[in-house]
Amino acid sequence: MRSFTSSSESRGEPIATRPGFVRQTAADRPGIAQPVPERDIPERPWGSIWIGAVLLAVLLTGAWEWHWRAFGVTPSYRNSNGQWAQQRRRIDDGEGDALVLIGSSRTLFDMQLPAWKKVTGEQPIQLSLEGTSALPALQDLAADRKFHGRLLVGVTTSLFFTGFAYRGDAIRDWRKRTPTKRIGTWLSMHFIEPYFAFDDPDYALETVLARQPWWPVRAGTHPHVSVRKLSLSDYDRNTHMWPKVVTDAAYRALARSIWAQQWRDPPPPMLDTPAKRQALADQQIDLAVKAVKELRAHGARVIFVRQPVIGPYRAFEDQTEPVVTTWDVLLKRTGAPGLVFSDYPELRDFKPPEWSHLSHADAIRYTTLIAPMVERLFAQEPARLAASKDLKLR
């Protein structure tokens, strides 16, 4: 029941009402203050209600957690923009001479940081981002004179030479993160992500509902299936393939079908003519040449690496970004050394389960093999550059 009090009521003066017990409004009573409505709170067992609500929330959350653990999910760090920014800040906070890895998901999944440290004694800083060309990170480091270390640039040709940057905002905005965002990232990484399996964007309720098959498809549209969970990440962004991709044939087939969308229903850059695609690739190479020149100006060394890819995915990339007009041109114009997995017998036989990323066990073995190769190329870089300059002078 609603009750109203006013100065008129306090003086015992009646308040006029409309038929049906509707009080007059301010418009009906010009010059008279509008009564302040008050709602009486009914007597209820509020303590028991509060406890019941908490228990229900815990029960539903527990059921959601149990469901995804039964599916094979385990707690993992979210590989968030905030976590990327934490690793990026290490360079400005005194690790400017470090070995840094940039690239897309192949460099993120296939390069295992503990394995690299076991072989070389140094653990790299992992700044690769899935679905994202290495170029934005290359430009970011080129603009940072505090970085004068070694830079391994992973090149996924279908991303690097098109400039596609699914997570470009992580690189663009990392210096803008407020103290509130930093605290939020820290709290999440210490109290939520290590303990709850469902705390993953792929298992958010709205995401799960959106991908259900019961939603109608509009005529003339081609529904695009988003990339599903493929990896697990550690606190330092060391990342490896989720075992389910290896052990579950149906889930692996789903991952392959998602990649196949690229050559069945290619994104806009791939719909253009070969000439336009080449113009786009040339533009990316121009930007890379400029960035490498800036990096060398403040003492950094750069090497480009192409990680294992097989099957239809490799055929797609070879067709849309031919090596002779993209990769070879990149190396020639930057003057940087390049390493391609297929050029080495010990690296060419790796078989990514879903064509594009190595399993955890293979990634450890691959890192153990490639780390000394990369370190040798870095060691040879000063002499090679000096020889190159000497030849130009002649």
Phi and psi in degrees as a GROMACS rama.xvg file:
@    title "Ramachandran Plot"
@    xaxis  label "Phi"
@    yaxis  label "Psi"
@TYPE xy
-95.7478  143.383  ARG-2
-129.748  150.394  SER-3
-128.084  140.095  PHE-4
-124.9  149.642  THR-5
-154.161  173.552  SER-6
-62.7863  -32.3436  SER-7
-65.9492  -42.8638  SER-8
-65.6157  -38.8015  GLU-9
-64.2259  -23.5581  SER-10
-94.55  5.09412  ARG-11
80.2882  13.3845  GLY-12
-86.3427  135.804  GLU-13
-68.9184  148.789  PRO-14
-106.213  122.532  ILE-15
-67.4582  143.015  ALA-16
-127.355  156.766  THR-17
-84.1831  166.261  ARG-18
-58.1804  143.112  PRO-19
85.6269  13.9854  GLY-20
64.2087  32.86  PHE-21
-97.2308  122.979  VAL-22
-69.328  151.26  ARG-23
-66.5207  148.454  GLN-24
-93.0513  176.503  THR-25
-60.9175  -34.1713  ALA-26
-65.813  -30.3432  ALA-27
-78.0575  -18.5781  ASP-28
-130.67  67.8307  ARG-29
-59.5946  136.694  PRO-30
83.9357  -3.06024  GLY-31
-113.5  133.029  ILE-32
-60.7032  139.212  ALA-33
-71.6746  133.187  GLN-34
-61.9441  145.981  PRO-35
-88.4109  118.728  VAL-36
-74.0624  142.723  PRO-37
-129.715  140  GLU-38
-113.316  122.796  ARG-39
-73.6121  133.587  ASP-40
-86.8642  118.643  ILE-41
-69.1994  155.22  PRO-42
-73.7645  121.127  GLU-43
-141.161  160.194  ARG-44
-78.8174  71.2291  PRO-45
-60.5892  -33.9074  TRP-46
-61.7574  -44.7972  GLY-47
-67.5799  -37.4729  SER-48
-63.3331  -44.0171  ILE-49
-62.8276  -45.0762  TRP-50
-63.0471  -40.6799  ILE-51
-63.5964  -39.5712  GLY-52
-65.1416  -42.1412  ALA-53
-63.932  -44.3761  VAL-54
-62.9174  -39.273  LEU-55
-64.992  -42.6766  LEU-56
-62.2947  -42.7554  ALA-57
-64.1655  -41.7891  VAL-58
-63.0406  -46.6487  LEU-59
-66.4454  -41.347  LEU-60
-63.618  -41.7829  THR-61
-63.227  -39.4531  GLY-62
-65.0897  -40.3437  ALA-63
-65.1639  -41.1576  TRP-64
-64.246  -44.7631  GLU-65
-62.1561  -40.413  TRP-66
-59.257  -46.1915  HIS-67
-77.8706  -29.1838  TRP-68
-66.8363  -37.2557  ARG-69
-64.6608  -27.1255  ALA-70
-76.0637  -14.9936  PHE-71
113.214  4.76161  GLY-72
-81.4563  140.77  VAL-73
-126.402  157.623  THR-74
-57.6211  141.713  PRO-75
-158.052  152.564  SER-76
-70.2185  148.335  TYR-77
-81.3424  -5.92771  ARG-78
53.7453  49.7822  ASN-79
-81.7823  170.348  SER-80
-60.636  -36.3405  ASN-81
-65.1299  -38.7763  GLY-82
-67.9397  -39.5031  GLN-83
-61.0619  -42.8143  TRP-84
-62.6483  -36.1845  ALA-85
-57.9586  -46.0844  GLN-86
-69.6604  -37.0467  GLN-87
-65.009  -36.9111  ARG-88
-66.1901  -21.5558  ARG-89
-58.29  -33.3947  ARG-90
-65.9923  -45.5055  ILE-91
-74.7856  -17.3926  ASP-92
-94.6491  14.9887  ASP-93
124.824  -3.28007  GLY-94
-107.311  41.6182  GLU-95
-67.5642  -15.0142  GLY-96
-100.006  14.2465  ASP-97
-75.3783  165.854  ALA-98
-85.7855  124.185  LEU-99
-119.418  136.974  VAL-100
-108.472  125.584  LEU-101
-128.532  157.594  ILE-102
152.605  -158.702  GLY-103
-106.706  -155.665  SER-104
-66.4094  -26.6099  SER-105
-64.8389  -42.0444  ARG-106
-71.0494  -31.7169  THR-107
-69.2933  -44.4092  LEU-108
-80.5481  -40.5023  PHE-109
-84.3865  -22.2973  ASP-110
-95.5461  109.529  MET-111
-96.0699  115.838  GLN-112
-61.4016  -46.0329  LEU-113
-61.5387  -36.7996  PRO-114
-66.4548  -39.4495  ALA-115
-62.7292  -43.6626  TRP-116
-64.408  -37.3752  LYS-117
-63.0116  -34.2866  LYS-118
-83.4629  -41.9762  VAL-119
-108.429  -15.6788  THR-120
86.5196  0.665002  GLY-121
-129.82  133.611  GLU-122
-99.8974  123.371  GLN-123
-69.9137  165.752  PRO-124
-94.3155  123.8  ILE-125
-94.8594  111.591  GLN-126
-121.378  18.0567  LEU-127
-72.5552  153.805  SER-128
-136.381  131.925  LEU-129
-64.017  143.986  GLU-130
64.5764  22.2761  GLY-131
-136.297  129.711  THR-132
-57.9022  147.529  SER-133
-71.8245  -14.0551  ALA-134
-61.4074  -44.8781  LEU-135
-58.2209  -40.2997  PRO-136
-69.4913  -36.0004  ALA-137
-60.4435  -43.5424  LEU-138
-68.7865  -37.9253  GLN-139
-62.6001  -43.8158  ASP-140
-71.907  -32.3926  LEU-141
-63.9733  -30.808  ALA-142
-84.2462  -3.96994  ALA-143
-107.246  103.169  ASP-144
-72.2992  -7.74902  ARG-145
-75.0029  -16.4137  LYS-146
-92.6962  120.592  PHE-147
-140.969  28.8126  HIS-148
-96.442  -145.134  GLY-149
-111.403  140.438  ARG-150
-127.577  116.117  LEU-151
-94.984  120.982  LEU-152
-107.816  108.609  VAL-153
-77.8479  130.686  GLY-154
-114.964  107.953  VAL-155
-95.9646  109.045  THR-156
-58.3074  -36.763  THR-157
-70.2062  -13.301  SER-158
-105.767  -48.3948  LEU-159
-61.4089  -45.293  PHE-160
-87.8058  2.82932  PHE-161
-112.054  -12.7136  THR-162
75.9884  14.7659  GLY-163
-68.5212  130.424  PHE-164
-137.692  79.8467  ALA-165
-56.2593  -37.933  TYR-166
-115.913  35.671  ARG-167
-61.1518  -24.4787  GLY-168
-65.1818  -28.2268  ASP-169
-61.9506  -38.0244  ALA-170
-79.8377  -41.2974  ILE-171
-66.1774  -35.2129  ARG-172
-111.001  9.01089  ASP-173
-66.1925  -29.0608  TRP-174
-77.6482  -12.8577  ARG-175
-93.1559  2.03511  LYS-176
-68.3124  126.275  ARG-177
-79.707  163.561  THR-178
-56.0114  -35.388  PRO-179
-62.6746  -43.7332  THR-180
-66.2075  -38.121  LYS-181
-64.2639  -42.8202  ARG-182
-64.4212  -40.918  ILE-183
-61.0828  -42.1541  GLY-184
-63.3675  -43.7216  THR-185
-62.6209  -45.2665  TRP-186
-63.2033  -43.535  LEU-187
-62.8128  -41.9469  SER-188
-73.3824  -18.7973  MET-189
-102.116  -27.3662  HIS-190
-121.916  -9.25141  PHE-191
-122.797  -59.7551  ILE-192
-59.2539  -37.6573  GLU-193
-74.0196  -8.9575  PRO-194
-120.077  -22.1577  TYR-195
-116.128  120.616  PHE-196
-70.0727  -33.3654  ALA-197
-75.4538  -8.96417  PHE-198
-78.8016  70.4166  ASP-199
-144.3  135.616  ASP-200
-54.4633  -27.9738  PRO-201
-70.0967  -17.6666  ASP-202
-115.921  15.0896  TYR-203
-63.6276  142.701  ALA-204
-56.7143  -43.6808  LEU-205
-65.7079  -33.0919  GLU-206
-69.6326  -43.4091  THR-207
-62.8591  -43.1541  VAL-208
-65.4341  -39.6747  LEU-209
-64.9313  -28.1567  ALA-210
-94.7827  8.10284  ARG-211
-70.1363  147.88  GLN-212
-76.5718  -7.05526  PRO-213
-79.8773  -10.7672  TRP-214
-70.9825  134.584  TRP-215
-68.2403  148.945  PRO-216
-107.212  125.262  VAL-217
-68.7089  142.699  ARG-218
-60.4579  137.502  ALA-219
86.1593  -2.84708  GLY-220
-100.444  159.409  THR-221
-124.961  92.9036  HIS-222
-55.6688  135.621  PRO-223
-107.213  125.417  HIS-224
-86.2211  124.198  VAL-225
-72.2553  154.528  SER-226
-61.0127  131.797  VAL-227
-90.887  175.524  ARG-228
-61.1692  130.193  LYS-229
-127.681  -12.7123  LEU-230
-143.594  167.387  SER-231
-125.018  141.097  LEU-232
-123.447  149.512  SER-233
-98.3636  179.351  ASP-234
-59.7036  -35.2231  TYR-235
-94.9298  15.6167  ASP-236
72.0666  12.792  ARG-237
-64.9938  124.565  ASN-238
-129.228  142.376  THR-239
-142.975  163.806  HIS-240
-63.721  139.462  MET-241
-66.5676  128.077  TRP-242
-55.2812  -26.0562  PRO-243
-60.7693  -32.1768  LYS-244
-64.112  -30.9547  VAL-245
-83.8744  -41.9638  VAL-246
-92.4569  -21.4698  THR-247
-105.291  106.798  ASP-248
-62.361  -38.2654  ALA-249
-66.8497  -41.2779  ALA-250
-69.1153  -37.6337  TYR-251
-64.222  -39.884  ARG-252
-64.8276  -35.8674  ALA-253
-62.9797  -45.233  LEU-254
-60.2931  -42.739  ALA-255
-64.2356  -40.4625  ARG-256
-64.8384  -31.285  SER-257
-68.9527  -43.1127  ILE-258
-61.9578  -37.8146  TRP-259
-63.6303  -19.6025  ALA-260
-59.8383  -28.146  GLN-261
-64.1776  -38.3733  GLN-262
-98.2758  -12.0726  TRP-263
-85.6358  -46.7949  ARG-264
-129.073  73.8428  ASP-265
-63.6319  149.699  PRO-266
-65.5993  166.47  PRO-267
-48.196  -44.2512  PRO-268
-59.265  -29.9049  PRO-269
-82.013  -10.2025  MET-270
-81.9655  -15.1429  LEU-271
-75.8475  175.98  ASP-272
-73.6874  160.585  THR-273
-55.1088  -35.1673  PRO-274
-64.2014  -42.1277  ALA-275
-68.9984  -37.7056  LYS-276
-64.1499  -38.4766  ARG-277
-67.594  -38.0468  GLN-278
-62.2155  -38.9562  ALA-279
-65.9355  -42.1866  LEU-280
-63.217  -42.13  ALA-281
-61.3215  -36.6415  ASP-282
-64.0361  -42.7358  GLN-283
-65.8188  -37.2664  GLN-284
-66.2975  -40.5369  ILE-285
-56.4533  -44.8639  ASP-286
-65.5865  -38.6719  LEU-287
-66.5074  -40.9644  ALA-288
-58.82  -45.8276  VAL-289
-62.7703  -43.179  LYS-290
-65.7015  -42.3323  ALA-291
-63.8665  -39.5315  VAL-292
-61.5085  -42.1661  LYS-293
-66.884  -39.2491  GLU-294
-63.2199  -43.2466  LEU-295
-65.3169  -30.0465  ARG-296
-63.7848  -29.366  ALA-297
-110.292  30.9055  HIS-298
88.5796  4.39104  GLY-299
-82.5225  153.348  ALA-300
-116.261  145.356  ARG-301
-130.286  138.85  VAL-302
-137.35  140.146  ILE-303
-102.9  138.964  PHE-304
-135.175  136.875  VAL-305
-110.816  122.068  ARG-306
-86.0779  165.584  GLN-307
-59.2654  137.927  PRO-308
-150.523  141.354  VAL-309
-136.821  176.47  ILE-310
62.2298  -148.352  GLY-311
-59.3625  -30.2396  PRO-312
-65.2069  -43.6976  TYR-313
-66.6729  -39.772  ARG-314
-62.3036  -39.532  ALA-315
-62.0931  -47.2209  PHE-316
-68.2359  -38.5965  GLU-317
-64.3866  -31.6831  ASP-318
-78.0736  -43.3118  GLN-319
-83.7089  -30.1648  THR-320
-127.937  77.8629  GLU-321
-56.8719  138.399  PRO-322
-57.152  -42.3395  VAL-323
-68.1786  -23.3363  VAL-324
-107.02  0.327936  THR-325
-128.148  -74.8629  THR-326
-59.8688  -50.2184  TRP-327
-61.5273  -39.6226  ASP-328
-67.1699  -39.7006  VAL-329
-58.3533  -48.2347  LEU-330
-66.1326  -41.17  LEU-331
-65.4179  -44.8159  LYS-332
-76.6875  -32.8561  ARG-333
-82.6758  -23.8744  THR-334
72.8947  12.6066  GLY-335
-91.4395  149.437  ALA-336
-70.408  153.187  PRO-337
-132.447  148.081  GLY-338
-130.411  123.197  LEU-339
-116.102  129.008  VAL-340
-53.2212  -37.6513  PHE-341
-72.3946  -9.89215  SER-342
-84.9955  -7.15852  ASP-343
-123.206  123.235  TYR-344
-55.229  -36.6117  PRO-345
-74.1412  -13.465  GLU-346
-108.787  -19.7942  LEU-347
-78.9554  -13.4013  ARG-348
-94.2424  5.50745  ASP-349
-70.2233  140.907  PHE-350
-122.063  93.5572  LYS-351
-58.4152  129.296  PRO-352
-55.9537  -39.6342  PRO-353
-112.676  28.238  GLU-354
83.2283  -20.0196  TRP-355
-123.286  -19.5487  SER-356
-137.768  145.672  HIS-357
-80.5632  151.668  LEU-358
-66.7245  165.631  SER-359
-59.0031  -47.0694  HIS-360
-62.5404  -43.6679  ALA-361
-67.5906  -35.2738  ASP-362
-63.972  -38.2507  ALA-363
-64.0273  -45.4546  ILE-364
-65.6157  -41.6371  ARG-365
-62.3958  -45.1479  TYR-366
-61.3707  -41.9476  THR-367
-60.1644  -34.0369  THR-368
-81.0884  -41.4891  LEU-369
-83.2475  -25.2498  ILE-370
-56.5877  -50.0579  ALA-371
-65.7456  -30.1389  PRO-372
-63.8536  -45.2661  MET-373
-64.3685  -43.0997  VAL-374
-63.3823  -37.0037  GLU-375
-65.0033  -41.792  ARG-376
-63.8502  -39.7182  LEU-377
-63.7197  -40.8598  PHE-378
-64.6548  -32.3888  ALA-379
-83.1249  -11.8713  GLN-380
-60.3431  -47.598  GLU-381
-58.3576  -45.5579  PRO-382
-65.8811  -38.5789  ALA-383
-65.299  -41.1084  ARG-384
-66.3649  -39.7344  LEU-385
-62.8861  -42.8738  ALA-386
-63.7454  -38.9004  ALA-387
-64.6335  -42.9106  SER-388
-66.0353  -37.114  LYS-389
-64.8045  -40.9837  ASP-390
-63.9925  -37.4384  LEU-391
-67.1747  -36.8203  LYS-392
-66.5742  -31.8332  LEU-393
